[in-house]
Amino acid sequence: MKLLEFFNRELEISKGSILGSAVMAGGASAVLLAVINAGAEKAANQEVRDHLFWIFIASFLLFFITKKHALSTTSIAVEAAVRKVRIRIADKIRKSDLSFVENMGRSSMFTRLTQDANLISQSAVIIINASQSAIVLVTTLMYVAWLSPVGFFIILVALSTGSAMYLVNNRKNAEAFEVVNRKESEFFDALNNLLSGFKEIKVNQKKSDSLFDHIQRISVETEKLKVTSGLRFVVDFMFSQVTFYLLLAIIVFILPELETTHYTIVIKLTASALFIIGPVNLLVGAIPIFTLADVAVRNLYKLEKELDAQGLNTQPLNQRLANKMASFQEIRFENVHFTYEAREQAQGVEFSVGPLNFVVKKGNILFLTGGNGSGKSTVLKLITGLYYPTSGRILVDGIPITRTNYPEFRNLFSLIFSDFHLFDRLYGLEGVDEDTLDELLQLMQLEQKTTYQDGRFTDLNLSTGQKKRLAFIASSLEEKPISVFDEWAADQDATFRAFFYEKILPDMRAKGITLVCVTHDDRYFDDCDHLIKMEMGKVVMDDPQHGNL
């Protein structure tokens, strides 16, 4: 069971302490039953009744203290374990490759780190309750065996038969839960399309209807799976209820026929059977939660295993090497190829980029152009170290870039891709000079739109062009030697577009910053130092002096 493995591996407390408390709480519950039965039998004897009353008080206090300790300690420990695993996996995600994140999908990782982690948290108290109930059940059965061996055998057979049938059915439910989990990830993807692509579906009724049909289909399929599992649990639950009623009938009506049993024993056995209904119901109710939590742990560990399989670079950034690379004179690409192998297998279509043979020189403005699907974005990801070349090599001042020094190579760049993410905080720039920030806000004509207060921007409800300007501010403050802009000017008005090409880029070049820009604005091609044109993954023009199409 992966859930038990999770508790064993991740909980940073003594499992013996929790188990000991649960055992004492269960034992105290059984003592309470015995004391109540004895008290009822000796109700006429004042001295015995008083003695039993104090035993009851002591047992009750022991039960309350030990169960509270077990539940509270476990809750705290499990939350700490979930937090630790979440942080550990998040750390591995940030150290993973872009291709892994793209292939895995955000919805899958999001589901595992939120929904699955929450299931584990919610299961803790229920499972401890169930564990304590199991101990109550065992100790009560020992008490029943002392009262009547035949009664013990009858109850044991009833419980064993019911448990066996329940566990067989539960294995099928575990498989169904894994499928439901995948369907939930699909639903998250579809919902993300609905929200992120709202403008597109608002103006395209066919697209809107098709997306809604997809959401509806996933929801129906998920519903069917959940209903099937739910009906299994209903059958199991009803079976447990029927079993108990039959068990009581056997104890009351049949047991006296099987052995000479005093009526007080029958009463005690009946009380014992009624007493264990609560613990057994808790155990039965905990099994679905246990199954869900077990699947959740399995999903988390599977994600972590897939992350570990990449061979993550866990070494800290070599600042000395990063500083050395920052003073580069040229970055050379020699016969660099890249092939989308995963996509080739998934779609039966191969797309590759290369060979790439060009030089990025320090302080130059490089324009990368080409039609949609020409491979520009892939080239950008190769230039910035987000993709590893399938073949060929990249050299910084003659030094080959390998997987061991890729982190330092990536540290050269600040990026604004076409699908950029705008952070509400200046992460990594917490000590930024606010006067400089205000000047940049004015330069980007955003001083009336947002301000920087309490470590975050006050308003991100901006147009796409304004968001790109805010992203430019963050990029500029990073002061990296190379800035990458992917169609940055595409969402700017004509005046600000001209300002970008004729003022911003030359000023950055004058400061020694190297600029790599994807652009279709051919009227500004003469303003670059180096022009590369792509078609179908190939370089069809490489003009290191500047281009003029």
Secondary structure, DSSP 8 states (H G I E B T S, - for coil): -HHHHHHHHH--S-HHHHHHHHHHHHHHHHHHHHHHHHHHHTTT-HHHHHHHHHHHHHHHHHHHHHHHHHHHHHHHHHHHHHHHHHHHHHHHHHTS-HHHHHHH-HHHHHHIIIIIHHHHHHHHHHHHHHHHHHHHHHHHHHHHHHH-HHHHHHHHHHHHHHHHHHHHHHHHHHHHHHHHHHHHHHHHHHHHHHHHTHHHHHS-HHHHHHHHHHHHHHHHHHHHHHHHHHHHHHHHHHHHHHHHHHHHHIIIIIHHHHS---HHHHHHHHHHHHHHHHHHHHHHHHHHHHHHHHHHHHHHHHHHHHHHTT----S---HHHHHHHHT-SEEEEEEEEEE-HHHHHHHS---EEEEEEEEEETT-EEEEEE-TTSSHHHHHHHHTTSS--SEEEEEETTEE--TTTHHHHHTTEEEE-TT----SS-TT-TT--HHHHHHHHHHTT-TTT--EETTEES-----HHHHHHHHHHHHHHHT-SEEEEESGGGGS-HHHHHHIIIIIHHHHHHTT-EEEEE---GGGGGG-SEEEEEETTEEEEEESS----
